[in-house]
Amino acid sequence: MDENSMAYNARIEALRKDEFPMLHDGIYLDHAGTTLYSKSLVDAFAAEMTTNLFGNPHSASASSQCTMARIEKIRYRVLQFFNADPAEFDLVFVANATAGIKMVSDAFRGFSEGFNYLYHHASHTSLVGVRQEARNSLCLDTDGVNDWIERGELEPSIDCRQRATLFAYPAQSNMDGRRYPLDWGARLRGTQPNPSCQMYTLLDAAAYVATSPLDLGNVEAAPDFTVLSFYKIFGFPDLGGLIVKREAASIFTQRRYFGGGTVDMVTCTKEQWHAPKTQSLHETLEDGTLPIHSIIALDSALDVHHTLYGTMTDIALHTSFLARQLYRGLEKVQHGNGQQVCVMYSTSPDDTDAGLGNGAVVAFNLRTCMGAWISLTEFEKLAVLKNFHVRTGGLCNPGGIAAALGLEPWEMKQNFSAGFRCGNEHDVINGKPTGVIRVSLGAMSTLSDVDNFIAFIEEFYREDRQPQPVSHNVPTVNNNGSEVFVDTIMVYPIKSCGGFRIPAGLPWAVRSEGLAWDREWCLVHPGTGLALTQKRYSRMALIRPSIDLSAGKLRVSYQGPLPESAQKEISVPLSLNPEFFRPVDNPRSTKTRVCGDGISTMIYKSHDINTFFSNIIGTPCALARFPPGGSGNSMRHAKAHLQSHQTQPSVKDNVQSHRHGIQTPPDSDEESERRRILLSNESPILAINLSSLAALNRDLVKNGGSPVYAETFRANIVIGSSSSASKSTPEILAYSEDEWDTLRIGTHNFKMLGACRRCHMVCINQNTAAKSDEPFLTLAKTRRFNGKVFFGVHMCHIPMVAPDTREAQSPTISIGDKIAIDPL
Ligand SMILES: *Cc1c(COP(=O)(O)O)cnc(C)c1O
């Protein structure tokens, strides 16, 4: 720490108690949201208010004239604060940064041919929202902007000669504090040599100006429009500013609205005409009565701020010093096993390639020693108790959050649809956090704030225990010496349609309701709401869905013949964006019956999607989706794909099978009935044993039939075993699954729920959709117990009680995972 910082720090420490009595012993670390106001500021403003009479402007009275003069003086002073020459720039007072953005957006909206809008992905939602007004809009990352600057053009639809083009970006991200070049606008203009190009830049300086000087001294390089909020610099008043380069002021003549304060004359009856004010730009834009007292307070704010903290350069030096300390301190905190506690999202102060680096903000998330994410809500509970004022969550910065957390757009929408909203309890979804912790430092932060915060993280989040080593190669103890493993993983995204084989090497998520994306969709009769099944519409077997996670799409093709004109393939977004679905105002229209259970599904609106399926099935039908987060009984049954006859209670009797002399395997109905009480979140997955399949196929071939495949039984997990190692290690026995109690796949435990009862659906050839009587006949001879035919076994994932590893928090299985079996 150099002498200057030390002196600054000492000065602030001395001031703290007197200036911020509202803080008590708390530590305020949310300066990117707002800044603390000091007692001196409030006192100075109170003195102004009680010694002067500020009349409403627009009259000749002395008090009114006094107000007008003061406001113009302050306007001038604020421009100077940003080193903006009043001959080149004008300042428009607005409510906040957002209001400034809206004012620019309104002006562009006035262009009859509309406007193009480009915005950087780290934009605050206030900037993102402008896209709704634009004819074309595009979100760019930093590489995208640099590309654009280099090549001088983007895609054909964004042509600045055709229509005005606005480029907006933050000077500093409010999410992680990253900074972006202030001269991007000028460089862009430099690459657009065509004079007819109407290209403008909007700089969101709201986060940047809180701790840094903004210098608009170079008019050429300055953005056309700059927005900011004064409360983020001074804490008070609640006021914003829009600084307009006069050269760009003409766009505001497009603005349609006018109101008190911005017009000279208006006629209403007979003729509708008005004469907008023309003397100065701010007069034409400041609708209604100015927030006079707030503007007056700005004068006090500028005075007091300078007295307490010195110049913005002093503040910038101090806060960036603190931010470096904080970053390095948090980065250093390690669990006993050497794992880092904090996952950092801000740029490292030691990263020399990081361009402009970071403002006085550190964004991060916390992890346990086993790599599981700490819930933001849980963190916040502790932080509140310890009197830290920090911000957590999505921070109004969708692009920044998505980039930092690696969230795909469909995942964000998915989270939203699953009931996640900023600030709710479920902030770790499917193993990914949904927000960040943001610590931001201000002029009045001190080194001890930083030290205290780091100590707090160490005290509560550092774990010293040595974690149990996790091995993915679980010894296969109870497998009679044979190697048992996951041979195939399949999901059936659309109920009763073809399967999707999970590629080797791709870890597949196991969710509370089954394997990820398994039976997420179904086809329904639009009239009755009944779910269609292969039993009735065997062609459904030839509908081939596949899940493309990187594109966020379910792709569906059809293996059978289609009419010439019909679409051959469709894709359906994985996102649960409510726009895709029919409104639910008529509850009857969305009640679907699946295997006798009434459940609510969401029906897609898209004509193309529904026509695609109707053409295949040959009868009108619609694609529907199961509601998110379903954990009710009916939902489970629908997903578990239990046959309707299975929902009848059946009495288990241990009658010995005369054929094989083994006991009736436990029936999944009774088991699931029991399980319902045991586990609130069972996850039904259907497993089959390849040894059993081989045994069945031997019987089928012996009777002159052809072999069948795992798809026939709609298996999710196909269990293989090998005996090739040596003669003394036999394969696991056919139908030994009847006697399994639990399985361990990799590091995850599964409970067997009982054998799966079969119906004629197994007789539909999944490659041709042709129906026959096999393998049901053979099964009826070899696998019938007490009149019921069984093949395969239902099981569910047993979640860990306290998931403290990444893998436990978001369990996955992969092809080749080793399996250990515990018999009954
Ligand atoms: C705070 C902030 C905004 C919004 O400011 P308001 O005063 O709430 O309108 C916009 N952008 C950034 C970068 C911010 O930090």
The ligand as an SDF file (V2000), in Angstrom:
LIG
                    3D

 15 15  0  0  0  0  0  0  0  0999 V2000
  -27.4030    1.2250  -11.9310 C   0  0  0  0  0  0  0  0  0  0  0  0
  -27.1740    1.0130  -13.3450 C   0  0  0  0  0  0  0  0  0  0  0  0
  -28.1730    1.2660  -14.2960 C   0  0  0  0  0  0  0  0  0  0  0  0
  -29.5470    1.7280  -13.9200 C   0  0  0  0  0  0  0  0  0  0  0  0
  -29.5260    2.9570  -13.2770 O   0  0  0  0  0  0  0  0  0  0  0  0
  -30.8660    3.5910  -12.7080 P   0  0  0  0  0  0  0  0  0  0  0  0
  -30.4040    4.7870  -11.9960 O   0  0  0  0  0  0  0  0  0  0  0  0
  -31.4840    2.5820  -11.8350 O   0  0  0  0  0  0  0  0  0  0  0  0
  -31.7370    3.9130  -13.8690 O   0  0  0  0  0  0  0  0  0  0  0  0
  -27.8760    1.0650  -15.6160 C   0  0  0  0  0  0  0  0  0  0  0  0
  -26.6760    0.6220  -15.9950 N   0  0  0  0  0  0  0  0  0  0  0  0
  -25.6870    0.3700  -15.1230 C   0  0  0  0  0  0  0  0  0  0  0  0
  -24.3520   -0.1080  -15.6270 C   0  0  0  0  0  0  0  0  0  0  0  0
  -25.9030    0.5600  -13.7680 C   0  0  0  0  0  0  0  0  0  0  0  0
  -24.9250    0.2820  -12.8920 O   0  0  0  0  0  0  0  0  0  0  0  0
  1  2  1  0
  2  3  1  0
  2 14  2  0
  3  4  1  0
  3 10  2  0
  4  5  1  0
  5  6  1  0
  6  7  2  0
  6  8  1  0
  6  9  1  0
 10 11  1  0
 11 12  2  0
 12 13  1  0
 12 14  1  0
 14 15  1  0
M  END
$$$$
